[in-house]
Amino acid sequence: MDFRIFVVLALTHAVLAKVSPSFSDCRGQFYASTPPVGFDSLSSSLTPICQMYETYNNPFFASLYHKGNRYGLYSAYILDTRPGDTTGADQTFRLEPQLVDTRLPKEMTLQPATETAIRNLGLSANPADLIKQTQAINSDYTGSNYHKGHLNPNADHPDGAGQKATYTLTNVAPMYGALNSGAWRNNEMKVRSIAATCGKMFVITGVVPGNNWISVSGVQRINIPSYVWSAFCCLNNNNQPIRAEGSLASNNANTVQSGLSIASLQSQLKSLLGVTVKLFSNNCS
């Protein structure tokens, strides 16, 4: 094979493995291999990501990333906890190199490594500036009074790489601290207890864009969501749906509406987002 053709093929494979059109490389993270419908019309700056971590070849979960708002609009994953698992210590949140250029590494990396990869690629602009154009950085949250609220929480996965892979800034959004540490955390724990009764559980958790921003030196950096929402689809050991519910919380209070039907949650999201969304194929029924 001509070496130039080999290089092109290698780069193409890297692109598809990370920033992945229509989630083509991680559809297994969605119930019936079907991503949610309706969100694409919200913005022209949405990017599907199959979240890769270190040298593992499998995507750990999927996120629809909003470049303009600088957070994940939603993350989708299979909830997988096991007896004896413990929540790992906090990690430094990583970045997504391919949001800058799809020729960059497919796996999430820390900011210094991302900047080095950008320099090695030979891009002329300042690496830090290129990163900030497409995504949040850790310092954006400093002093903001908002938590880096996980969409896909680390405690929904086994110890080790499964938890560490959730520590990427494309998997978080600004969340009211009392909510993140209080009622929303309790809701996550409730869902994990339900997952123990399922053969498999698919989860989608996302946010509703708001009107306020985290600003740094007078520059709007990260949109502050007005609401946080989540939905799960529980299957039995024969992969048949047996239970599906949703949750919704205003991002300025420590309360959660839980136990919503999928239809009810979708109806409320239609009112909040202004578009009709479908979270699960056949509403997981």
URQUI-V928059 format. One record per pair of residues at least 6 apart in sequence whose C-alpha atoms are under 8 Angstrom apart, sorted by the first residue. I is the first residue (numbers start at 1). J is the second residue. Records with the same first field share a line. If there is no record, write none. Layout:
I->J  J
//
This chain:
11->103
14->102  103  105  106
15->98  102  103  106
16->24  25
17->25  50  52  59  106
18->25  49  50  51  52  98  106  107
19->47  48  49  50  98  99  102  106
20->47  48  49  50
21->47  48
22->48
23->35  48  49  50  62
25->50  59
26->50  59  61  62
27->33  34  35
29->61  62  76  77  78  202
30->76  77  78  202  203  280
31->202  233  280  281  284
32->281
34->280  281
35->279  280
36->277  278  279  280  281
37->277  278  279
38->275  276  277  278
39->275  277
40->46
41->275
42->273  275
43->66
45->66  67  68
46->64  65  66  67
47->64  65  66  67
48->62  63  64  65
49->62  63  64  65
50->59  60  61  62  63
51->59  60  61  62  63  107  108  165
52->58  59  60  61  106  107  108  165
53->59  60  107  108  161  165
54->107  108  109
55->107
60->77  162  165
61->75  76  77  78
62->75  76  77
63->72  73  74  75  76  170  171
64->72  73  74  75
65->71  72  73  74  170
66->72  73
67->134  135
68->134
69->209  221  222  223
70->134  135  136  170  221  222  223
71->135  136  169  170  171  172  173  222  223
72->151  169  170  171  172  173  206  207
73->206  207  208
74->151  171  204  205  206  207
75->151  152  171  204  205  206
76->152  202  203  204  205
77->152  202  203  204
78->200  201  202  203
79->156  157  192  195  200  201  202  203
80->156  157  158  201
81->155  156  157  158  192
82->157  158
85->158  159
86->155  158  159
87->154  155  159  163
88->154  155  159  160  163  164
91->164  167
92->110  167
93->110  138  167  168  169
94->108  109  110  111  167  168  169
95->108  109  110  111  114  135  137  168  169  170
96->106  107  108  109  168  169  170
97->104  105  106  107  108  109  114  131
98->104  105  106
99->131  134  135
100->130  131  134
104->117  118  121
105->117
108->168
111->137
115->127  128  131
116->127
118->127
119->127
131->137
135->169  170
136->169  221  222
137->169
138->169
140->214  215  216  221  222
141->147  148  214
144->214
145->176  177
146->174  175  176  177
147->173  174  175  176  177  180
148->172  173  174  175
149->172  173  174  175  180
150->166  171  172  173
151->171  172  173  205  206
152->166  171  172  205
153->163  166
154->162  163  164  165  166  167
155->163
156->163  192
157->163
173->207  224  225
174->222  223  224  225
175->224  225  251
176->251  252  253
178->253  254
179->185  251  252  253  254  255
182->254
183->254  255  256
184->249  254  255  256
187->256  258
191->232
195->201  234
198->234  235  236  237
199->234  235  236  237  238  239
200->234  235  236  237  239
201->232  233  234  235
202->232  233  234
203->230  231  232  233
204->230  231  232  279
205->228  229  230  231
206->228  229  230
207->225  226  227  228  229
208->225  226  227  228  229  269  272  273
209->223  224  225  226  227  273
210->223  224  225  226  227
211->223  224  225  226
212->223  224  225
213->220  221  222  223  224
214->220  221  222  223  224
215->221  222
225->251
226->250  251  252
227->248  249  250  251
228->248  249  250  251
229->246  247  248  249
230->246  247  248
231->244  245  246  247  262  279
232->244  245  246
233->241  242  243  244  245  280  284
234->241  242  243  244
235->241  242  243
236->242
241->284  285
242->285
243->284  285
244->261  262  283  284  285
245->258  259  260  261  262
246->258  259  260  261  262  265
247->256  257  258  259  260  265
248->256  257  258  265
249->255  256  257
250->256
262->279  283
263->283
266->276  277  278  279
267->276
269->275  276  277
270->276  277
//
